[in-house]
């Protein structure tokens, strides 16, 4: 599918008897549209879009719309994922590779090791294994079915959503935790905000927890920087509104993680531009635009208050945790190193897949707590044991390495999007907390979109990953 229309012929006008009536054209378009609706590929794409929207608004359903169904809604995307996989298999769009085969094989085996050598709870084992058997494959299906045009469409949708989302977190930030807008999952009147600074709480937006807000704006940041370099692809008012929403979301979130993530995305963007000099002028213009937006936001009391709270938390947390360098090392590398050091102390088959999730702890001990480890690598190795756990980590790292190399090569060809999105992928796929459904969902969407973005401008090339 081409984004630009085909060149129109400059031949003389046809005689009237050859001119097709506009009503006939409209009828043909309607028939063509009906055919497209039931096209197998379009059905798979529809399933992916449903998965995307449920990811964004799943928390809203659990908090505000049908709080009585908050527990089953936790896995509302699972049947959608199964449906997409079924359609992909039936239409030869489910293509195995070494990474996907290895992860799914471990996921299948882990159910039996959990039952016969671990916790022994079938429900917990299935909940844990679904990460590898149902959600992980979607990364490759999205990469196989979507093209660059679809990736850009989803990016535009993210930017449209980010504007009201920023208004929502502003309202949550300045409202008490007892307010309806801050209601927690399952009609919890105690509030869904997480402790922040200066009496303000970190807003969860439409998600059940602040991690959703961070992941959402981290992905939005990738598209904001990309569209700032390619303003012809998007409505400028939308781009300016989304940029302002992103900038105000950083202090309103009171999240250092979001701040660092946006900085990482900026670094990836600078690297991409340095490899393709034609974007230098656009970088200057985009930087000027962001400075103007920041100056405008800085004149508002709401932005000033949020910035004060964010700065206070930043200073206090950095002092408590031993400075910025230690914070970064502990946030990204600390959990990895500790998990690897402790891997030899784990039982061969681990304690059983699913035990390290919140759902697993609730089913096993009756309350939500970290039964294994809070960090992802520690949880994976603890659940699966050193052999299978390290194998899962290897496959996740291999996926990132393969995509990163392919994305870097695309820079010289003028396609900067996959490389910019790698800033999101590298922070979520290697050690993103996949036990948390929202982080898992954003990892799936982000990884799939990045692979799909590797396609060339003709939107019909294949990648080695699919």
Beta strands, then each sheet from edge to edge (+ up, - down):
strand 1: 194-197
strand 2: 200-202
sheet 1: 1+ 2-
end
